[in-house]
Amino acid sequence: MTEQDILARIKQLVAAEHDLRAKATTHEIDPVTERQQLGELEVLLDQCWDLLRQRRARMDAGTSPEEAQVNTAGQVEGYLQ
């Protein structure tokens, strides 16, 4: 997965988040479903941003960005804990 692939995925996830919020505003989905789906999107976005940071850090260090791997949701979400 290239940096451009990751950025395209982030763009897709952000668009899905906006779509979800629009549906919630027009009551096309219930608040419980909205929160659950937003939570899932946020985790996916965090994983993408983490992968992008890993790739850039590897490039800055002179190592292969291709060795960067997607971290688990638990790992990415637990960084601040």
N, CA, C and O atoms as a GROMACS GRO file, in nm:
protein
  324
    1MET      N    1   0.085  -0.117   0.000
    1MET     CA    2   0.000   0.000   0.000
    1MET      C    3   0.090   0.124   0.000
    1MET      O    4   0.176   0.138   0.086
    2THR      N    5   0.068   0.211  -0.095
    2THR     CA    6   0.149   0.332  -0.106
    2THR      C    7   0.089   0.444  -0.022
    2THR      O    8  -0.023   0.434   0.028
    3GLU      N    9   0.166   0.552  -0.009
    3GLU     CA   10   0.116   0.668   0.064
    3GLU      C   11  -0.010   0.722  -0.004
    3GLU      O   12  -0.105   0.763   0.064
    4GLN      N   13  -0.011   0.722  -0.136
    4GLN     CA   14  -0.129   0.770  -0.209
    4GLN      C   15  -0.250   0.681  -0.183
    4GLN      O   16  -0.363   0.731  -0.173
    5ASP      N   17  -0.228   0.550  -0.172
    5ASP     CA   18  -0.337   0.457  -0.140
    5ASP      C   19  -0.396   0.488  -0.002
    5ASP      O   20  -0.517   0.488   0.017
    6ILE      N   21  -0.307   0.513   0.092
    6ILE     CA   22  -0.351   0.542   0.230
    6ILE      C   23  -0.429   0.673   0.232
    6ILE      O   24  -0.535   0.681   0.294
    7LEU      N   25  -0.378   0.774   0.164
    7LEU     CA   26  -0.448   0.903   0.160
    7LEU      C   27  -0.584   0.891   0.092
    7LEU      O   28  -0.680   0.956   0.133
    8ALA      N   29  -0.593   0.809  -0.012
    8ALA     CA   30  -0.722   0.787  -0.079
    8ALA      C   31  -0.819   0.718   0.016
    8ALA      O   32  -0.938   0.750   0.018
    9ARG      N   33  -0.769   0.622   0.094
    9ARG     CA   34  -0.854   0.552   0.190
    9ARG      C   35  -0.903   0.648   0.298
    9ARG      O   36  -1.019   0.643   0.338
   10ILE      N   37  -0.815   0.736   0.344
   10ILE     CA   38  -0.855   0.836   0.443
   10ILE      C   39  -0.965   0.925   0.385
   10ILE      O   40  -1.063   0.955   0.454
   11LYS      N   41  -0.949   0.965   0.262
   11LYS     CA   42  -1.050   1.049   0.196
   11LYS      C   43  -1.185   0.976   0.189
   11LYS      O   44  -1.290   1.037   0.213
   12GLN      N   45  -1.182   0.847   0.157
   12GLN     CA   46  -1.306   0.767   0.152
   12GLN      C   47  -1.372   0.759   0.289
   12GLN      O   48  -1.494   0.773   0.301
   13LEU      N   49  -1.291   0.737   0.392
   13LEU     CA   50  -1.346   0.724   0.527
   13LEU      C   51  -1.405   0.857   0.576
   13LEU      O   52  -1.508   0.858   0.642
   14VAL      N   53  -1.340   0.967   0.543
   14VAL     CA   54  -1.392   1.099   0.581
   14VAL      C   55  -1.525   1.125   0.509
   14VAL      O   56  -1.618   1.179   0.568
   15ALA      N   57  -1.533   1.088   0.382
   15ALA     CA   58  -1.658   1.105   0.307
   15ALA      C   59  -1.768   1.019   0.369
   15ALA      O   60  -1.883   1.063   0.378
   16ALA      N   61  -1.734   0.898   0.410
   16ALA     CA   62  -1.833   0.811   0.475
   16ALA      C   63  -1.879   0.871   0.607
   16ALA      O   64  -1.997   0.861   0.643
   17GLU      N   65  -1.786   0.933   0.679
   17GLU     CA   66  -1.822   0.998   0.805
   17GLU      C   67  -1.918   1.114   0.780
   17GLU      O   68  -2.017   1.130   0.852
   18HIS      N   69  -1.890   1.195   0.680
   18HIS     CA   70  -1.979   1.307   0.646
   18HIS      C   71  -2.117   1.257   0.604
   18HIS      O   72  -2.219   1.314   0.644
   19ASP      N   73  -2.120   1.151   0.525
   19ASP     CA   74  -2.246   1.092   0.482
   19ASP      C   75  -2.327   1.041   0.601
   19ASP      O   76  -2.448   1.061   0.609
   20LEU      N   77  -2.258   0.978   0.693
   20LEU     CA   78  -2.324   0.925   0.813
   20LEU      C   79  -2.382   1.038   0.896
   20LEU      O   80  -2.496   1.029   0.944
   21ARG      N   81  -2.307   1.143   0.914
   21ARG     CA   82  -2.357   1.258   0.991
   21ARG      C   83  -2.476   1.324   0.922
   21ARG      O   84  -2.570   1.370   0.988
   22ALA      N   85  -2.473   1.330   0.790
   22ALA     CA   86  -2.586   1.387   0.715
   22ALA      C   87  -2.711   1.301   0.734
   22ALA      O   88  -2.820   1.354   0.752
   23LYS      N   89  -2.694   1.170   0.730
   23LYS     CA   90  -2.808   1.080   0.752
   23LYS      C   91  -2.863   1.094   0.892
   23LYS      O   92  -2.984   1.084   0.914
   24ALA      N   93  -2.775   1.116   0.988
   24ALA     CA   94  -2.822   1.134   1.126
   24ALA      C   95  -2.900   1.264   1.139
   24ALA      O   96  -2.999   1.270   1.212
   25THR      N   97  -2.856   1.366   1.070
   25THR     CA   98  -2.924   1.496   1.074
   25THR      C   99  -3.064   1.487   1.017
   25THR      O  100  -3.156   1.552   1.067
   26THR      N  101  -3.082   1.408   0.913
   26THR     CA  102  -3.214   1.393   0.851
   26THR      C  103  -3.292   1.274   0.907
   26THR      O  104  -3.397   1.236   0.855
   27HIS      N  105  -3.238   1.216   1.015
   27HIS     CA  106  -3.303   1.104   1.087
   27HIS      C  107  -3.321   0.979   1.001
   27HIS      O  108  -3.415   0.902   1.021
   28GLU      N  109  -3.230   0.960   0.906
   28GLU     CA  110  -3.232   0.838   0.826
   28GLU      C  111  -3.176   0.719   0.903
   28GLU      O  112  -3.203   0.604   0.870
   29ILE      N  113  -3.098   0.749   1.005
   29ILE     CA  114  -3.047   0.644   1.094
   29ILE      C  115  -3.068   0.688   1.238
   29ILE      O  116  -3.077   0.807   1.268
   30ASP      N  117  -3.077   0.591   1.327
   30ASP     CA  118  -3.100   0.624   1.467
   30ASP      C  119  -2.967   0.660   1.535
   30ASP      O  120  -2.860   0.623   1.486
   31PRO      N  121  -2.973   0.732   1.647
   31PRO     CA  122  -2.852   0.779   1.714
   31PRO      C  123  -2.759   0.665   1.760
   31PRO      O  124  -2.637   0.681   1.759
   32VAL      N  125  -2.815   0.553   1.800
   32VAL     CA  126  -2.732   0.441   1.845
   32VAL      C  127  -2.649   0.387   1.729
   32VAL      O  128  -2.529   0.362   1.743
   33THR      N  129  -2.712   0.368   1.615
   33THR     CA  130  -2.643   0.321   1.496
   33THR      C  131  -2.538   0.422   1.452
   33THR      O  132  -2.428   0.384   1.413
   34GLU      N  133  -2.572   0.550   1.458
   34GLU     CA  134  -2.477   0.655   1.420
   34GLU      C  135  -2.352   0.647   1.507
   34GLU      O  136  -2.241   0.648   1.454
   35ARG      N  137  -2.368   0.640   1.639
   35ARG     CA  138  -2.253   0.635   1.729
   35ARG      C  139  -2.167   0.512   1.703
   35ARG      O  140  -2.044   0.519   1.704
   36GLN      N  141  -2.233   0.398   1.680
   36GLN     CA  142  -2.159   0.275   1.656
   36GLN      C  143  -2.079   0.284   1.528
   36GLN      O  144  -1.961   0.249   1.525
   37GLN      N  145  -2.142   0.331   1.422
   37GLN     CA  146  -2.074   0.342   1.293
   37GLN      C  147  -1.965   0.449   1.295
   37GLN      O  148  -1.860   0.432   1.234
   38LEU      N  149  -1.991   0.561   1.364
   38LEU     CA  150  -1.888   0.664   1.377
   38LEU      C  151  -1.767   0.611   1.452
   38LEU      O  152  -1.653   0.641   1.417
   39GLY      N  153  -1.792   0.532   1.555
   39GLY     CA  154  -1.683   0.472   1.630
   39GLY      C  155  -1.597   0.383   1.543
   39GLY      O  156  -1.474   0.386   1.551
   40GLU      N  157  -1.661   0.303   1.459
   40GLU     CA  158  -1.588   0.215   1.367
   40GLU      C  159  -1.505   0.296   1.267
   40GLU      O  160  -1.390   0.263   1.240
   41LEU      N  161  -1.565   0.401   1.214
   41LEU     CA  162  -1.494   0.487   1.119
   41LEU      C  163  -1.374   0.555   1.184
   41LEU      O  164  -1.267   0.566   1.124
   42GLU      N  165  -1.392   0.600   1.307
   42GLU     CA  166  -1.283   0.667   1.378
   42GLU      C  167  -1.164   0.573   1.399
   42GLU      O  168  -1.049   0.614   1.385
   43VAL      N  169  -1.192   0.448   1.432
   43VAL     CA  170  -1.084   0.351   1.451
   43VAL      C  171  -1.011   0.327   1.319
   43VAL      O  172  -0.888   0.325   1.315
   44LEU      N  173  -1.086   0.310   1.211
   44LEU     CA  174  -1.024   0.290   1.080
   44LEU      C  175  -0.939   0.410   1.040
   44LEU      O  176  -0.830   0.394   0.986
   45LEU      N  177  -0.989   0.530   1.066
   45LEU     CA  178  -0.912   0.650   1.036
   45LEU      C  179  -0.784   0.655   1.120
   45LEU      O  180  -0.677   0.687   1.068
   46ASP      N  181  -0.795   0.623   1.247
   46ASP     CA  182  -0.677   0.623   1.333
   46ASP      C  183  -0.573   0.523   1.283
   46ASP      O  184  -0.453   0.551   1.285
   47GLN      N  185  -0.618   0.407   1.238
   47GLN     CA  186  -0.525   0.307   1.184
   47GLN      C  187  -0.457   0.358   1.057
   47GLN      O  188  -0.337   0.337   1.038
   48CYS      N  189  -0.531   0.425   0.971
   48CYS     CA  190  -0.473   0.479   0.848
   48CYS      C  191  -0.370   0.587   0.879
   48CYS      O  192  -0.261   0.587   0.823
   49TRP      N  193  -0.406   0.680   0.969
   49TRP     CA  194  -0.312   0.786   1.005
   49TRP      C  195  -0.188   0.728   1.071
   49TRP      O  196  -0.077   0.776   1.046
   50ASP      N  197  -0.204   0.627   1.154
   50ASP     CA  198  -0.091   0.562   1.218
   50ASP      C  199   0.002   0.499   1.114
   50ASP      O  200   0.124   0.514   1.121
   51LEU      N  201  -0.057   0.430   1.018
   51LEU     CA  202   0.023   0.368   0.912
   51LEU      C  203   0.098   0.473   0.830
   51LEU      O  204   0.214   0.454   0.796
   52LEU      N  205   0.031   0.582   0.800
   52LEU     CA  206   0.095   0.689   0.725
   52LEU      C  207   0.212   0.747   0.803
   52LEU      O  208   0.318   0.773   0.746
   53ARG      N  209   0.195   0.768   0.935
   53ARG     CA  210   0.304   0.820   1.018
   53ARG      C  211   0.420   0.721   1.023
   53ARG      O  212   0.536   0.761   1.018
   54GLN      N  213   0.389   0.592   1.033
   54GLN     CA  214   0.494   0.491   1.033
   54GLN      C  215   0.575   0.496   0.904
   54GLN      O  216   0.698   0.494   0.906
   55ARG      N  217   0.505   0.502   0.791
   55ARG     CA  218   0.573   0.504   0.662
   55ARG      C  219   0.665   0.626   0.652
   55ARG      O  220   0.779   0.615   0.607
   56ARG      N  221   0.615   0.741   0.692
   56ARG     CA  222   0.694   0.864   0.682
   56ARG      C  223   0.814   0.860   0.777
   56ARG      O  224   0.922   0.906   0.742
   57ALA      N  225   0.794   0.804   0.896
   57ALA     CA  226   0.905   0.792   0.990
   57ALA      C  227   1.013   0.699   0.935
   57ALA      O  228   1.132   0.725   0.950
   58ARG      N  229   0.971   0.591   0.872
   58ARG     CA  230   1.068   0.498   0.812
   58ARG      C  231   1.145   0.564   0.699
   58ARG      O  232   1.266   0.545   0.686
   59MET      N  233   1.076   0.642   0.618
   59MET     CA  234   1.144   0.711   0.508
   59MET      C  235   1.245   0.812   0.564
   59MET      O  236   1.357   0.822   0.514
   60ASP      N  237   1.205   0.886   0.669
   60ASP     CA  238   1.295   0.983   0.731
   60ASP      C  239   1.417   0.914   0.792
   60ASP      O  240   1.526   0.972   0.796
   61ALA      N  241   1.398   0.790   0.840
   61ALA     CA  242   1.508   0.715   0.902
   61ALA      C  243   1.592   0.641   0.798
   61ALA      O  244   1.691   0.577   0.833
   62GLY      N  245   1.553   0.648   0.672
   62GLY     CA  246   1.627   0.582   0.566
   62GLY      C  247   1.598   0.434   0.554
   62GLY      O  248   1.677   0.360   0.495
   63THR      N  249   1.485   0.390   0.610
   63THR     CA  250   1.445   0.250   0.596
   63THR      C  251   1.323   0.240   0.505
   63THR      O  252   1.264   0.342   0.468
   64SER      N  253   1.287   0.119   0.470
   64SER     CA  254   1.179   0.097   0.375
   64SER      C  255   1.042   0.125   0.435
   64SER      O  256   1.005   0.067   0.537
   65PRO      N  257   0.966   0.215   0.373
   65PRO     CA  258   0.830   0.239   0.420
   65PRO      C  259   0.739   0.118   0.399
   65PRO      O  260   0.635   0.107   0.463
   66GLU      N  261   0.778   0.030   0.310
   66GLU     CA  262   0.698  -0.090   0.282
   66GLU      C  263   0.692  -0.185   0.400
   66GLU      O  264   0.606  -0.273   0.405
   67GLU      N  265   0.783  -0.169   0.495
   67GLU     CA  266   0.784  -0.255   0.613
   67GLU      C  267   0.684  -0.211   0.719
   67GLU      O  268   0.659  -0.284   0.815
   68ALA      N  269   0.625  -0.094   0.703
   68ALA     CA  270   0.524  -0.046   0.797
   68ALA      C  271   0.402  -0.137   0.788
   68ALA      O  272   0.364  -0.183   0.680
   69GLN      N  273   0.341  -0.162   0.903
   69GLN     CA  274   0.224  -0.250   0.909
   69GLN      C  275   0.109  -0.182   0.983
   69GLN      O  276   0.131  -0.098   1.070
   70VAL      N  277  -0.012  -0.221   0.947
   70VAL     CA  278  -0.130  -0.169   1.015
   70VAL      C  279  -0.131  -0.227   1.156
   70VAL      O  280  -0.128  -0.348   1.175
   71ASN      N  281  -0.136  -0.138   1.255
   71ASN     CA  282  -0.147  -0.184   1.393
   71ASN      C  283  -0.292  -0.217   1.426
   71ASN      O  284  -0.384  -0.165   1.363
   72THR      N  285  -0.311  -0.303   1.523
   72THR     CA  286  -0.446  -0.342   1.563
   72THR      C  287  -0.522  -0.222   1.618
   72THR      O  288  -0.463  -0.122   1.658
   73ALA      N  289  -0.652  -0.232   1.618
   73ALA     CA  290  -0.737  -0.126   1.672
   73ALA      C  291  -0.703  -0.101   1.818
   73ALA      O  292  -0.695   0.013   1.863
   74GLY      N  293  -0.683  -0.210   1.893
   74GLY     CA  294  -0.651  -0.196   2.034
   74GLY      C  295  -0.521  -0.121   2.058
   74GLY      O  296  -0.510  -0.039   2.149
   75GLN      N  297  -0.422  -0.149   1.975
   75GLN     CA  298  -0.294  -0.081   1.989
   75GLN      C  299  -0.305   0.068   1.953
   75GLN      O  300  -0.255   0.153   2.026
   76VAL      N  301  -0.368   0.097   1.842
   76VAL     CA  302  -0.381   0.235   1.796
   76VAL      C  303  -0.466   0.316   1.893
   76VAL      O  304  -0.434   0.431   1.924
   77GLU      N  305  -0.572   0.258   1.940
   77GLU     CA  306  -0.662   0.331   2.030
   77GLU      C  307  -0.605   0.341   2.171
   77GLU      O  308  -0.651   0.422   2.251
   78GLY      N  309  -0.506   0.259   2.204
   78GLY     CA  310  -0.450   0.258   2.338
   78GLY      C  311  -0.326   0.345   2.353
   78GLY      O  312  -0.265   0.345   2.460
   79TYR      N  313  -0.287   0.420   2.250
   79TYR     CA  314  -0.166   0.500   2.258
   79TYR      C  315  -0.169   0.601   2.371
   79TYR      O  316  -0.067   0.625   2.435
   80LEU      N  317  -0.283   0.660   2.398
   80LEU     CA  318  -0.291   0.765   2.498
   80LEU      C  319  -0.320   0.712   2.639
   80LEU      O  320  -0.325   0.790   2.734
   81GLN      N  321  -0.340   0.584   2.651
   81GLN     CA  322  -0.375   0.531   2.782
   81GLN      C  323  -0.253   0.494   2.862
   81GLN      O  324  -0.265   0.448   2.975
   0.00000   0.00000   0.00000
